[in-house]
Amino acid sequence: MKKILYSIMAFAIAIFTLTSCESVPMPYDFPDQGGGSETVDPQGDGTLENPFNVAGVIAYVKELGADVQSDKEVYVKGIVAANSTSESTITSYGNMTFTMVDAGTSSPTFTAFQVYGPNKQKFTSVDQIQVGQEVVVCGKVYLYSGSTPETVGKGSAYVYSINGEGGGDPGKQVDPAGTGTSSDPYNVAGAVAYINTLGADVESDKEIYVKGKVLSNNTTEATITSYGNMTFTMIDEGNNSTTFTAFQVYGPEKKKFTSVDQIKEGMEVVVCGKVVNYKGNTPETVGKGAAYVVSIDGQGGEGGGDTPSGEAKGDGSQANPFNVPGIIAYTSALAADAQSSEKVYFKGIVSQTKDISATYGNATFYISEDGKTSNEFYVFRCLGLNGAAIASADDVKVGDEVVIYGTVTNYKGNTPETVQKEAYIVSLTRGGESGGGDTPATSDGISVNGTTVTLNNAAVTAGTETVVCTVNDLGITDKSSAEGTYTLSDGSTLTVAKGDGKSGPTYYAASNGFRIYASNTLTFDCKNNVATIVFECDSYNGTNYVGNETATVTFNGKNVVYCNKNDANSGGVQLRVKKITITYAQ
């Protein structure tokens, strides 16, 4: 009886204790897990107007089977449950991986795997996707390894919107159009379709032209200052879901940009260059300034369906040769890779040289109407005067006026050019004298005569007062850096600097002076206004080291800046200065 009484008492105490616990508050609040055990029915059809919910896309990929990718892009809407992306992934690849759930649940989950951000732009920070945000993701999907529903990776999918922002209307579908030529550029859809035929990371074997609207420009002013190129994305008007990236491109006429504001959202641009499907998921131009912007809102050069600037003239006869717009129009009218049925005469000014080869006896260069690097015709492996072999790298130079006779072809349907070794130079005028001459003007205010380079300020009249600097007398150690500021005998100064060049200026006793490499500068701060500066330069093994033909000089009263400019910032012709004579203005 006693044991029964103890049992009854123990049971009563337990009941009392449990009842009392119900009225005792928890020591802390658990976060609301949204009813994680609840289930949500599959919803949606995967369209933008009616995206799958997470349950819906899971049901969809299960029907496809293990590792079978969907044959179309679908839209999926859900809440971010977790974001496993690291900042190093953002820096290296610009994509994110995170999981999604339906609102009010904690499972099942769908993985947005290696996705880009809105408008297919790369992410710049992990904080752009946070737990609890509502996102819509677009891309092809599959059941990875038969167990993980996710998007196809490597940036082929993207976040369409975040909390309802950033997506916008993708717009109407735009069909591929254009042939990629200067007169018929690809639209963005056409360029992407062409690039998708190349395979991952395979560069095109030709330059193409692409026309579209600027969607976004993320270039920094620091990039402009350091490199002069830009990276921006392009779309077809009315559609922002298919994008093309103009990667590290230069500006019109292949010149460096000077400000980010030169390319703005909404501008219509034509871009020219070789292209690549980077990593198999990013259609873009080949970088490092190999491509360039041809025109901006119809201004800046040929392309975009416009005819090359300048009127086409001539008929290709000896008496009336084509000008450059004329030979471009004549050759562009040929079928792709077709050759002209007869040889023609045409003329122009050498705008840039590519390979002037005494080894092979031919020359490859560009000509234009005005000597600038736009609206050019490609002269490919042309022979020298009257069909003779090219004997020296000096046989053809930038600025030469030439008349050429030969067969031409529309190479690959996009590059008007001569047929190799089927054309030759009929006449060449350099410095106003047929056959060459010794004093070609290399830039405004610069002239060369043998080993003498003269910088001339046409705005003033030269006086009689001069100051002379003999570089050997400056006391610089042989084969050492020449960078620094030197005081001349009258108190004027000369500053020698690396400028934008890859190599800094040096002093060599063997050549008795400075070696001023590509894009190095000489800055003169003088006591009076300057009329002329004359450089006496070195010559070795038949080469006169008188600087690049693209060198520049700027006169500003007492201040003069010479730059041995070379767009590549390396190579070219050194300026080997032995002696400098400054003549002041009256």
C-alpha positions, 0 to 999 in steps of 0.5 A: 500500500505504501508503494502505491501511495508513493507512486500516486504522489510521484505522478501528481508531482510530475503533472504539476511540474509539467503544468507549471512549465507551460507558464514559464517564458523561454529564456530567449526567443527563437527566430521565426523559421517561417514554418519550415515544415510547411510544404508548398505546391509547385507553381508557375510555368517558368516564364517571366510573367509566371516564374516557377516557385522553388517547388515548381522548378524542382518538379520540372528538373526531376521530370528531366532526369539526372544531369539533363539540362533544360533546352530553354532558359526558365525563370525561378522566384524564391527567397535567398536562404544562404549565400556561400560565395566568397569575396575572392570568387567575386574578384576572380569570376564575378559570379555567386552561388546561393540557395533559394526557398519558397517563402515561409519554408526552409526546404526544399532548396534550389541552388542558383549556381555561379550566376551573374547579376542583373542584366548579366553583369558580374557581381562586384560584392558579396553583399549584393545578394543577402539572406531574406531577399526575394530574387528571380533567377533566369537560366537553364536548369538541371538535376545535378547528379540526380540530387541537386536542383540548380542552374547551369554554371559558369555565368550562363544564368543570372539574377533577373531581379532583387526585391523587384529591382534591377530586372526590368523588361527584357524586351522583345526577342531580336533576331541576329542580323548583319554580316559583320562588315563595316558596311553591314555590322552585326547587331548584338544578337548577330555577334553573339550568334557568330561568337557562339560558333567559335567554341570557348576561348577561341579567337575569331580569325578576323575582325568584325563590326558590331553595332548596338546600344551601351547598356552599362559602362563600369570603367574607372577613371584610373583605368583611363589614366593608366591604359586609355581603354574601356570595358562596357556592355552593349545590347540591341535596342528593346532587348537587355537580356542578350549582351555583348561586352566591348572589352578593353577597347580603344576609342575612335581612330584607335586612339586612347580614351581620355575620360569615362564620359566619352561612353555613356549609357544609351549611346549607339556605338559601332565596335570593331575587333576580333572576338572571343567567347570567353570561358564559353559564356561571355561574348566579348572583344579581344582585350588590351586595346586590340579592338576599338570603337569605330563610331559613337552616335554616328560620329567618329569614323566608318561603320554602322552602315555608313559609307567611308568618310570622303567621296569615292573618286577615280576609275582605277585607271592610270590616268585617274586612279581610285582615291582611298574611299574609291578603292574601298568601295570598289573592293567591298563590292566584290564577293567574299574572297573574290579577286578583281578581274583586272589590276587597278591603280589607286593612291593614298597616304601611308597611315601605319606600317605593319611589316616592311620586310627586306627579308621577303622583299615586300611591304604590308601597310595601311593607306588612308585619304588623310594619313590618319588611322581611320577609313584605311585600305590594307596593302598586303605584301606589296612589292616596291617601286616598279615591282622591285623587291623591298630593300630596306625598312625605310622604303615605306614610311608613315606619311608617304604618298603612294600610287599602287597598281595591283589586284585587290580582293575582299578578304573574308568579305570584310577586309578590302586589301591587295592580293599578296605580291600581285601589287606594287608601288608605282610612285612614292613621294616623301617630303614633297620630292619623288622617291623620298627626300631627307626631310619628312615632317614627322609631326607638327613642329618636328622635322628630320634631316639625316641625324638632325631633328628640329623642333620649330615653334612657328608662332614666333621668330627666332632670335640670335641668343642660344644655349647649348647642352652637350649630353656627355658633359652632364656627368651621368654614369655610363649605362645608367638611368638618365631620368632627372632634371639638369640645369643648363648654362643659362639657368634653364632646365631640362627634365628627362622622364619615362613618361608613359613608356615601358622603359626609362631613358638611359645614358650611353657613353658609346653613343655620346648621349641620351637614349630616349625610348618609346613615349619617354619625354624631354621637358624644357623650362627656359628663361625666355620664349623658345623658337627652335630646339635642335637635336644632334643624334647618333647613327649606327649600322645605317639607322639614324636614331631620330625618334618615332615618326609619331613623336610630338612637341608642344610649345607653351612660351618658355615651356617645351615638351617633346614626347617620343610617342609610340602608341604601343609604348615600346619598340619604335625608333629611339631618339639618341640625343648627343647635343641640344641647341636651344634658340630663343625667340626675338 
